[in-house]
């Protein structure tokens, strides 16, 4: 006899039967292209069924959206062939064998790119509960502002860059890839929570307007009009003649070199991404940046790399509570680019490198 599940609907709780198996689609990697843009032929969509029987401490979930993020380019170069891509997901619980989760709970997770799956709650990074922070209508926030990008922005700004709380004058922060999933949040937090002067780099006039008119940045730089480090330094000096105090690194290349050249005494750099290098083959010398160690010593500067895990897992800070509050009170606004269907994951991923996306790229199931 089928188990009973309950889903939250407009009319309340309605009973539905869970069949013994559910259909599933999985995105699998079929080749490891080392350079250039990954193409559709490097992947396949495999159809299967998933058993709905659960062992203790497991969840049966329906994935409502999948993430496409730049860092996955590294996974594509090295992950096993004919195996599911591992990426960030958000969705709802269909069945639970854990007292901490109930049917209808919303979640975020890092796991296989499968539309229906069983999540083991012990071992690895557990899913994070979104039920109190977001509705199903905005479940995409679970892979955005309330997921990896949000925790990256939160931890990178608050705990790595550490803006001064009561500076004599507003500190200046420069954000690369500022219209992307992480950059849009970094700039808004720096401006609206810490009162910083915020400069963002983005590609094209339309994205530049988005930074200023929607996100509240003070200045935007169109990186498509810049070819060299010296030109980027000139652009920065136009809007920050005395230099910058903080740089949030998402791009690498001339962005880093120019930001470092403009970094003031006690300046800080938070490094979480180098998207300009992701499609280059390992060993490509054009992917390297130079650092003047003497400058870091005598100017008392700090360059720190980090990943989102401590904040996303709740080991540091109050990421979910703080970010969901800032979303609800209007401090943060989000831009999202949607693609529909797991079959469109590859075009969604490619948009990150062509610049056709705005904000967080979301693949809806």
C-alpha positions in Angstrom: 0.0 0.0 0.0 1.3 3.4 -0.9 2.5 5.7 1.9 0.7 9.0 2.5 2.4 12.3 2.0 1.1 15.8 2.7 1.8 18.9 0.6 1.0 22.4 1.6 -1.5 24.0 -0.8 -3.6 27.1 -0.9 -6.5 25.1 0.5 -4.4 23.6 3.4 -3.0 20.1 3.8 -4.1 17.6 1.2 -3.3 13.9 1.3 -1.7 12.3 -1.7 -0.3 8.8 -2.4 3.4 8.3 -2.9 4.0 5.5 -5.5 6.7 2.9 -4.9 9.0 4.7 -7.5 9.2 8.1 -9.0 10.6 9.2 -12.4 13.8 11.1 -12.3 16.1 12.9 -14.8 19.8 13.2 -14.1 22.4 15.5 -15.7 25.6 13.5 -16.3 29.1 14.6 -17.4 30.3 12.6 -20.5 33.7 14.3 -21.2 36.3 16.5 -19.6 37.0 19.5 -21.9 40.1 21.1 -20.5 39.8 24.5 -22.2 37.2 26.5 -24.1 33.4 26.5 -23.4 31.8 23.2 -22.5 29.2 22.1 -25.0 26.0 20.1 -25.0 27.9 17.0 -26.3 29.9 16.9 -23.1 26.8 16.0 -21.1 23.7 13.8 -21.3 20.3 13.6 -19.6 19.6 10.1 -18.2 16.0 9.0 -17.2 15.5 6.5 -14.4 13.3 5.8 -11.4 13.9 6.3 -7.7 12.6 4.1 -5.0 10.5 5.9 -2.4 11.4 3.5 0.4 13.6 5.2 3.0 16.1 4.1 5.7 16.3 6.0 9.0 17.8 9.5 8.7 16.9 9.9 5.0 14.8 12.3 3.0 13.0 11.8 -0.3 13.0 15.1 -2.1 11.8 16.8 -5.3 14.3 19.3 -6.7 12.6 22.4 -7.9 15.7 24.3 -9.1 19.3 23.6 -9.9 22.2 26.1 -9.9 24.7 26.9 -12.6 27.8 28.5 -11.1 31.2 29.4 -12.5 33.2 27.2 -10.1 31.7 24.1 -11.8 34.1 24.6 -14.7 36.8 23.1 -12.5 34.6 20.1 -11.8 34.0 19.6 -15.5 37.7 19.3 -16.1 38.3 16.5 -13.5 35.0 14.8 -12.4 34.4 11.1 -13.3 32.9 10.4 -16.7 29.3 9.1 -17.0 28.5 10.3 -13.5 26.1 12.9 -12.2 27.2 16.5 -11.9 27.3 17.7 -8.3 25.9 21.1 -7.8 23.6 23.2 -5.6 19.9 22.4 -5.4 16.7 23.6 -3.7 13.4 21.9 -3.4 10.9 20.3 -1.1 10.6 17.1 1.0 8.3 14.4 -0.3 8.9 11.9 2.5 11.0 11.9 5.7 12.4 9.3 8.1 13.9 12.0 10.3 12.1 13.7 13.2 13.8 17.0 12.3 12.2 17.1 8.8 8.6 16.9 7.8 6.8 16.5 4.4 6.6 19.9 2.7 9.8 21.3 4.3 11.9 23.4 1.9 15.6 22.8 1.6 18.9 23.7 0.0 21.6 21.2 -0.6 24.7 20.3 -2.5 24.2 17.0 -4.3 23.7 15.1 -7.6 21.9 16.9 -10.4 18.9 14.6 -10.2 15.3 15.9 -10.2 14.2 13.4 -7.5 16.6 11.9 -5.0 17.2 10.5 -1.6 19.3 12.7 0.7 21.3 11.1 3.6 21.3 13.5 6.5 24.5 12.2 8.2 27.9 12.6 6.5 29.1 15.4 4.3 27.4 18.7 4.2 23.8 18.3 5.3 20.9 20.1 3.6 19.9 23.4 5.1 16.3 24.1 6.0 14.6 27.0 4.2 11.1 26.5 5.4 11.1 29.5 7.8 13.0 31.7 5.5 11.4 31.4 2.0 8.2 30.3 0.3 8.0 27.7 -2.5 7.3 30.7 -4.9 10.8 32.0 -4.2 12.6 28.6 -3.8 15.2 29.9 -6.2 16.6 32.0 -3.3 17.8 28.7 -1.8 20.5 28.5 -4.5 21.0 32.2 -4.5 20.8 34.7 -1.7 20.0 31.9 0.8 22.5 29.5 -0.7 26.0 29.3 -1.8 26.2 32.8 -3.4 24.6 34.5 -0.4 26.8 32.8 2.1 29.9 33.7 -0.1 28.9 37.3 -0.1 28.0 37.3 3.6 31.2 35.6 4.8 33.5 37.3 2.3 32.4 40.8 3.2 31.6 40.5 6.9 34.3 38.1 8.1 37.0 38.3 5.5 37.0 42.0 4.4 35.6 43.2 7.7 34.3 46.7 6.8 34.9 49.2 9.6 31.7 49.9 11.6 32.4 53.5 12.4 35.1 54.8 10.0 36.0 58.5 9.9 35.0 58.4 6.2 33.2 55.7 4.2 35.5 52.9 3.2 35.7 52.2 -0.5 35.0 48.7 -1.8 35.5 47.5 -5.4 33.5 44.4 -6.5 34.3 42.5 -9.8 31.5 40.6 -11.6 29.3 42.9 -9.6 26.0 42.1 -11.4 26.5 38.4 -10.8 25.0 36.2 -8.1 27.6 37.0 -5.5 28.7 40.5 -6.6 25.2 42.0 -6.5 24.8 40.9 -2.8 28.3 42.0 -1.8 27.7 45.5 -3.1 24.3 45.9 -1.5 25.6 44.7 1.9 28.6 47.0 1.7 26.5 50.0 0.8 23.3 49.5 2.8 24.6 47.7 5.9 28.0 49.2 6.3 27.7 52.6 4.5 30.7 51.9 2.2 31.3 53.7 -1.1 30.8 50.9 -3.7 32.3 50.5 -7.1 31.3 47.6 -9.3 32.6 46.2 -12.5 30.1 44.7 -15.0 29.9 44.1 -18.7 27.9 46.6 -20.8 25.8 49.7 -20.2 22.7 47.8 -19.2 24.4 46.0 -16.4 26.1 49.2 -15.3 22.7 50.8 -14.9 21.4 47.8 -13.0 24.3 48.2 -10.4 23.4 51.8 -9.7 19.6 52.0 -10.2 18.6 48.7 -8.6 21.4 47.7 -6.3 22.5 51.2 -5.1 26.2 51.1 -6.1 27.9 54.5 -6.3 29.8 53.8 -9.5 30.1 51.2 -12.3 32.9 50.3 -14.6 32.2 48.6 -17.9 35.0 46.1 -18.2 34.2 45.6 -21.9 35.8 49.0 -22.5 39.0 48.1 -20.7 41.8 46.0 -22.2 44.7 46.4 -19.9 45.6 46.7 -16.2 46.6 50.3 -16.7 43.2 51.2 -18.3 41.4 49.5 -15.4 43.6 51.5 -12.9 42.6 54.7 -14.7 38.9 53.8 -14.5 39.3 53.1 -10.8 41.2 56.3 -10.1 38.4 58.3 -11.8 35.9 57.3 -9.2 38.3 56.6 -6.3 41.3 58.9 -6.7 42.7 58.1 -3.3 42.5 54.3 -3.9 40.3 51.5 -2.5 40.1 49.9 1.0 38.6 46.5 0.0 38.4 44.4 -3.1 36.0 41.5 -3.5 37.6 39.2 -6.2 35.4 37.2 -8.5 37.3 37.5 -11.8 41.1 37.6 -11.6 43.2 38.8 -14.5 43.5 42.6 -14.9 40.8 43.1 -12.4 43.0 41.8 -9.6 46.2 43.5 -10.8 44.4 46.9 -11.1 42.6 46.5 -7.7 45.9 45.6 -6.0 47.6 48.6 -7.6 44.9 50.8 -6.1 44.8 49.2 -2.7 45.4 51.6 0.2 47.3 51.0 3.4 45.5 48.4 5.5 43.6 47.3 2.4 42.0 43.9 2.2 41.3 41.5 -0.7 38.8 38.7 -0.5 39.3 36.0 -3.2 36.5 33.7 -4.0 36.5 33.4 -7.8 38.6 33.8 -10.9 36.1 33.4 -13.7 38.4 34.9 -16.3 40.6 31.8 -16.0 38.1 29.0 -15.7 38.0 28.1 -19.4 41.9 28.1 -19.7 43.9 24.9 -19.6 46.0 24.2 -16.5 49.5 25.7 -16.9 48.4 28.6 -19.1 50.6 31.4 -17.9 48.0 34.0 -18.9 46.0 32.8 -15.9 48.7 34.0 -13.4 48.6 37.2 -11.4 51.6 38.9 -9.9 51.7 40.1 -6.3 54.2 42.7 -5.0 55.0 41.1 -1.6 56.8 44.3 -0.5 53.6 46.2 -1.0 51.6 43.8 1.3 54.3 44.1 4.0 54.9 47.8 4.1 51.3 48.8 3.4 50.0 46.2 6.0 47.7 44.6 3.5 45.9 41.3 3.5 44.9 38.9 0.7 42.7 36.0 1.8 41.1 33.2 -0.1 37.9 31.5 1.2 34.9 29.3 0.4 31.4 29.6 1.6 31.2 26.4 3.7 31.7 27.8 7.3 28.8 30.2 6.9 26.5 28.0 4.8 26.9 25.2 7.3 26.2 27.5 10.3 29.7 27.1 11.8 30.2 30.9 11.6 27.8 33.8 11.8 24.0 33.8 11.4 23.9 33.6 7.6 20.3 32.4 7.0 18.8 34.5 9.8 20.6 37.7 8.7 20.2 37.3 5.0 16.5 36.3 5.1 15.8 39.3 7.3 17.6 41.6 4.9 15.5 40.1 2.0 12.2 40.6 3.9 12.9 44.1 5.0 14.0 45.2 1.5 17.7 45.8 2.3 18.5 43.3 -0.4 17.0 42.9 -3.9 17.8 40.2 -6.3 18.2 39.8 -10.0 17.7 36.3 -11.5 18.0 34.7 -14.9 15.8 31.7 -15.4 16.2 28.7 -17.7 13.4 26.0 -17.7 14.1 22.3 -17.6 17.2 20.2 -16.8 17.7 19.9 -20.5 18.7 23.6 -20.5 21.3 23.4 -17.9 24.2 23.6 -20.4 22.9 26.9 -22.0 22.4 28.2 -18.5 26.0 27.4 -17.6 27.3 28.9 -20.8 25.5 32.2 -20.1 27.9 32.7 -17.1 30.8 33.0 -19.5 29.1 34.9 -22.4 27.7 37.5 -20.1 24.1 37.0 -21.2 22.9 36.4 -17.7 22.0 39.0 -15.0 22.3 38.0 -11.4 21.8 34.4 -10.3 21.4 31.8 -13.0 18.5 29.4 -12.0 17.5 26.3 -13.8 13.8 25.5 -12.9 12.6 22.0 -13.0 
